Amino acid sequence: MAQAIVFPPIAPFASGHLAVDDGNEIYWEASGNPRGKPALHLHGGPGVGTGAGYRRRFDPAAFLIVTFDQRGCGRSRPLATDPSADLSTNTTPALVADIERLRRHLNVERWLIAGVSWGTTLALAYAQSHPERVSELVLFAVTTTS
């Protein structure tokens, strides 16, 4: 059985919170090669955030590795458990719009989209809405939901 290539751990070189619609702020981070091929990792969940392990799936010399914690998750604000959180704004179209806002914020023309579990559903929704912005799709632990 072939083993997946796993690269050494690395830290982000940039991170922050980006204001998106409906009073939400998404936490994002970038690592790897700032001039490399852009690759966006979409975490599973919903409800969980991004851990550091996702970075090890990409060659840091070849890729600009980007991720974000989806609305209500991880280090994004507000968390879904916060009494002030309005979960009615946490929809697939809103998450697709958040990805587009992050793409523009980072000045990325097109990127590889890698999704895991719920992230595969989100990756497919984004690719359907913005096919001109997707260079490739990498989907694993595929979960297609509505």
C-alpha positions, 0 to 999 in steps of 0.5 A: 500500500502506497503511503501519502507524502507528508511534509515537515511541519511549518508555521504560517508566515501571515494570518489575520481576521477578515471581516465578511458579511453579517458581522462575521470575521473569518480567521485565515492563515498562509504558509509555504511559498508566498510566490508558489501555486495558491492552494486553499484547504477547506476543513471539515465540520462544520463546527471544527476549525483548522489544525496545523496538520493540513499544511503537511499535505502540501510541498511548502516550496511549491505552494502558497498554502492558505486556509481559513476557519469557516464562520462560527468555527475555530478562531473565527468570530463569533463562534457558533456557541456565542449567544450573539452568533446568528446561525441563520447567516451561516449558509453555504452561499455565505461561505462561498462568498467568504472564500471569494472575499478571502481570494480577493484579499490575498490577491489570488487569481486562481487556486487549487481547492482541497476539501476534506469531508464537509470541505468537499461539499464547500469546494464543489459549491465554490467551483460551481459558483466560480469555475474561473477561479479554480485551477484544480479540485482535490477532494478526500473523505468526500461528503456530499450534502445539501 
